[in-house]
Amino acid sequence: MIQQTIAVLGPGSWGTALSQVLNDNGHTVRIWGNNEQQMQEINATHTNQRYFKDVVLDEKITAYSDLSQALDGVDAILFVVPTKVTRMVAKQVAQVLDHNVHVLHASKGLEQGTHERISTVLSEEIPEELRGEIVVVSGPSHAEETIVRDITLISAASNDVKEAKYAQEVFSNDYFRLYTNTDVIGVETAGALKNIIAVGAGALHGLGFGDNAKAAIITRGLTEITRLGVAMGAKPLTYIGLSGVGDLIVTGTSIHSRNWRAGDALGRGEKLADIEKNMGMVIEGVSTAKVAYELSQQLNIDMPITEIIYRVLYEGLDAREGILEIMRRETRAENEF
């Protein structure tokens, strides 16, 4: 295995877990974040208590609040920041980076306003002479399980197979395995849109519905995700892979998923503003629901579940009324696409 120096931008739960994976593989890992106190904690006590109460990180993982220092001489940069700040951080990277690097991202969302995928945002802001083709690292993965070295399988997607294989090589080990993929649009849209369905699945649970309803929303939700993704240029088969159905299952059925927990709280009658405040972490499904709804209108794609979730989140629709709307829709053949 090649030994690399890798900057992980974003000290959240997933960024921290991926930093440990890379460190386990013998790479030099630098975590960057703009919270000075959090960076000091990682360096002093080798913990990140905000996200992991009982995990001690390897002392070789170092944290930086100065971006230029974090990027000095690195071989690769891994973006794991919230979608809403990706463009801002990418601009900062472009200003201080002085050499060519591998650029990867492990975030899941679509940019509000532009409706762009994260790899598109990164490619627009980081000049070609400073990077190779962007690699998307995405799939069924809870940081809470990866951080304790539970078995995790995800995808590495890039328009350049060599870049995808680079990610595969630096990440893969006995408990963390990557498969390469060239369908960047499919992998990114699957990772972003499944968060919306996870909010809906959580809401069903909060409302008291059972496993039948859970299976229904996951299955029909996958149909909607595939519809929109294919309209954007993705390959249909991607959605039955790790980054598609795999990620949808893990996010739409687990209490580890902040999107599921947010939906569950909505179903139990809590207000969205209170949920977001209490969560303390970004709920990507909330912002992605708006982008996906707008895209579905723009591309004339039928996405009834997404529309209802959007209306619950942004227009105050009662969740039970939304469910009845879907159940009373005109009946149709299952394989209508």
Sequence and secondary structure as in RCSB ss.txt:
>XXXX:A:sequence
MIQQTIAVLGPGSWGTALSQVLNDNGHTVRIWGNNEQQMQEINATHTNQRYFKDVVLDEKITAYSDLSQALDGVD
AILFVVPTKVTRMVAKQVAQVLDHNVHVLHASKGLEQGTHERISTVLSEEIPEELRGEIVVVSGPSHAEETIVRD
ITLISAASNDVKEAKYAQEVFSNDYFRLYTNTDVIGVETAGALKNIIAVGAGALHGLGFGDNAKAAIITRGLTEI
TRLGVAMGAKPLTYIGLSGVGDLIVTGTSIHSRNWRAGDALGRGEKLADIEKNMGMVIEGVSTAKVAYELSQQLN
IDMPITEIIYRVLYEGLDAREGILEIMRRETRAENEF
>XXXX:A:secstr
    EEEEE  SHHHHHHHHHHHHTT EEEEE S HHHHHHHHHHS BTTTBTT    TT EEES HHHHHTT S
EEEE S HHHHHHHHHHHHHH  S BEEEE    B TTT  BHHHHHHHHS GGGB S EEEESS  HHHHTTT 
 EEEEEE SSHHHHHHHHHHH SSSEEEEEES HHHHHHHHHHHHHHHHHHHHHHHHT  HHHHHHHHHHHHHHH
HHHHHHTT  GGGGGSIIIIIHHHHHHS TT HHHHHHHHHHTT  HHHHHHHH S  HHHHHHHHHHHHHHHHT
   HHHHHHHHHHHS   HHHHHHHHHTS    TT  
